[in-house]
Amino acid sequence: MPFRVLNDLPIEYGKKRSICVDLAVISNDLEDKDVLQRKGQAEFVAEFKFEPSEMRKKEICIHKLPVVGWSEVLEDAERVKRFVDNSVV
């Protein structure tokens, strides 16, 4: 296969988890740091937000809920926009 699938790929410098995308597809001839250093670009990136159903309380530790806050969604959207704006063509 000409591509690799990676999770938690850093796309900006900073605190590790806050600057990573959840899923990325990159060419086999790239190192993961090449995307961060703008020496190459990812073919595809995805960021996921997940909020379990209240009906699953028996399966999930209640102290884990809520998982997603709207401010986090806005921060992720802004981060992905910066990544697209600065991408290597």
N, C-alpha and C positions, 0 to 999 in steps of 0.2 A: 504494500500500500504506500502511496506517496505522501501520506499525511499521518500525523499522530494526534491523539486526543489527550489533552491535559486538563487537570482540574487545579483550581487556585493559581492561575497564571498571573504573575504580577504585571500590571500594565502602567503603573506609575511608581515613582519612588516615594517611600513613606512607610507607615506602619503596615506590616505584612497583610493582614486580613482585609484592611480597608482599601487596599489598592489592587486587589486581585479580582479577576473575573472567575465565575464559578466553573465555566467550561470553555475551552478554547481548542480550535483545530489549527495546527501549524504544519508547515511543510517539513518533511524529514531532514532537509538540508539546513534547517534552522535550529539553533539552540534556544531554549526558553528565554534566556537573557537577551537574545537578539531582538525580540519584540519590545522588551523594556527599553533597550538602548536605541531603538528605532533603526536598527540595521536590517530589519525585515518586518513583515506584518503577518498577523494572524489571518487565516482564511475566514474564520468564523469565531465569534465570541458570544457567550450567553450568560446572563445574570438571572438567577431565579430567586423568587420570593415565595415562601411557603408558610401558610398559616393552617395548622391542623384544625379540623372540625371540632367544635365543642363536644360532639357526640363521641369523640375518641378519648375522653378524659380517663377512661380506665386503662388505656394503652400508653398514655403520655403523662409524664410527671407534670402535675398541675403548676408547679413553680416555673416551668418552662414557657407558660402561656402568659400574655400574648408573645408571639415570636417576632412579628414584624410591626415596626412603627412607620407611619407615613413619612417622617423625616428621613428615615433610612432609605426609603424608596426614592425620594427626591435626590439624596446624596448620590445614590448609585446611578441614577439617570444623568446627573451632571458629570460624574466621573466617566461614564461611557461616552458622553458627548465630547468631553475633552480628548479622550482617546481617539475618537473618529476624526476630530478636527486636526489632531497632530499626527495622524497615521502616515506611514511611508507609502508613497504611490509607486 
